[in-house]
Amino acid sequence: MRTIRHRRRSIPALAALAAAAVAAPVLLTATAAPADAHPREGRLAKELVEEVTARGAYRHLAKFQQIADANGGNRAAGTPGHAASAAYVHDTLKKAGYEVSYQDFDIYEAHTKTERTTVLGDRPRELATAAFTFTRSTPAGGLTAPLALARVDETPGCTADDYPAGAFTGKIALVKRGACTFVEKQRAAAAAGAVGVIVYNHSGTTPVRGGFSSPSEGVIPSAGITLADGEALAAAAAAGEVKVRLDLDQEHVKKTTRNVIAETRGGRADRVVTAGAHLDSVPEGPGINDNGSGSAGLLEVALKLADEGANKKGKGPANKVRFAWWSAEELGLLGSEHYVAQLSERQKKDIALYLNFDMIASPNPVQFVYDGDDSDKAGAGAGPAGSAQIESLINGFLDRTGKPHEGSDFDGRSDYGPFIENGIPAGGTFTGAEGVKTAEQAKRYGGTAGAPYDPNYHGAGDTLKNLDLKAFDTNLDVIAYAVGTYAESLRSLGK
């Protein structure tokens, strides 16, 4: 899972845990199907839930760990580790009878050589600085200019009226983090005439680590500093002129990476059920929870669906099922964005829904379900028509199986974002990233209050040894149930 910009156990021990976690299959309550229902409506979902196990999916997690270990410790987009992961998924699905293809696209990698902010004066001092990913570099020797303060309000530095006319021309804008994207802040500052932008944090003690999706989004040199340094600079600049030298040198290297797309050979092509998970990790670690877990879960469900005859003539599901393993999610949802951008309007309309599974085995988990109907009234609004019904279907399944759950804001932070932006209903689950578990959540789900849902998020510790396999098993059942249900019927979506 992209940013807005554990105990050690042996593999055999984890495999034993996986087996224990799935000792009792989930039993679903049978309901009478409508008279015009597909003959297998309800049955496929039940069969997939019974057949898909954490023990079965664990072998894919072990493979992703093995690949990372053999390729510098990660599976990041554009690296040999990701290429090997994509080949493993592709070849496994090909053997299962799916129509499988690669979708190649270009990405860029940023290599920062210099990131420095110096406050000039009688006693110059350097500030801890983080160059934004895909920033423009400054001229050799740095960019020296006075600071100009963007207005601090509920949307600091996000709109043109935060930059008084004429006050920013030829100056470096100092902007507080929050409320809008780094791209929006940078563009607003540049439009006001600023020659650079420094964003200071809204909390904590570290510099802002922001960035853009590609070099084309970087229009002026941009970097982040800490909350304390930002507030000190703002106070000084409010009292008189403060000059700084911003020195950024960053190289942008183009690479090629690929999505893996697989679909059933049969089923209605104008009623496509799409499910996806990102396959890439961050460079700092192997990404076994983020997002080997979603990738492995999706792969195991796809294989069990094939075992149910999904790719055999006359035995396939009513609706075509398309599985996707996205690349470059960690760089800004680039793989899913590329995929959706390549679709014609007709192809977009043919996608009935999209299911997303990103981080489903966090070691200090909470069972989150994307809030498609905005019933939580937090953050972003509701998803496109049909998203509420997807949330309801997942919540209903978890309720019937006695699993607590709660909503998660539909903030577009994972690969469902490009789909909902194009009016395609979406839903899914995850078990938490860098957020902190509350005391109430610890009471409901177990685990440690006051600790992150995944203490190893985007780090070297995101390994096979740091997973919650019970949470993994729960979410595997969700994937199986949702895919199995929609493969045979879109009745709950009104289609």
Buried (B, 14 or more C-beta within 10 A) or exposed (E): BBBEBBEEBEEEEBBBBBBBBBEEEBEBEEEEBEEEBBEBBBBBBBBBBBBBBBBBBBEBBBBBBBBBBEBEBBBBBBBBBBBBBBBBBBEBBEEBBBBBEEBEBEBBBBEBEBBBBBBEEEEEEEBBBBBBBBBBBBEEEBBBBBBBBBBBBEBBBBBEEBBEEEBBEEBBBBBBBBBBBBBBBBBBBBEBBBBBBBBBBBEEEEBBBBBBBBBEBBBBBBBBBBBBBBBBBBEBBEEEEBBBBBBBBBEBEEEEBBBBBBBBBBBBEEBBBBBBBBBBBBBBBBBBBBBBBBBBBBBBBBBBBBEBBBBEEEEBBBBBBBBBBBBBBBBBBBBBBBBBEEBEEEEEBBBBBBBBBBBBBBBBBBBBBBBBBBEEEEEBEBBBEBBBBBBBBBBEBBEEBEBEBBBBBBBBBBBBBBBBEBEBBBBBBBBBBEBEBEEEBBEBBEBEEEEBBBBBBBBEBBBBBBBBBBBBBBBBBBBBBBBBBBBBBBBBBEE
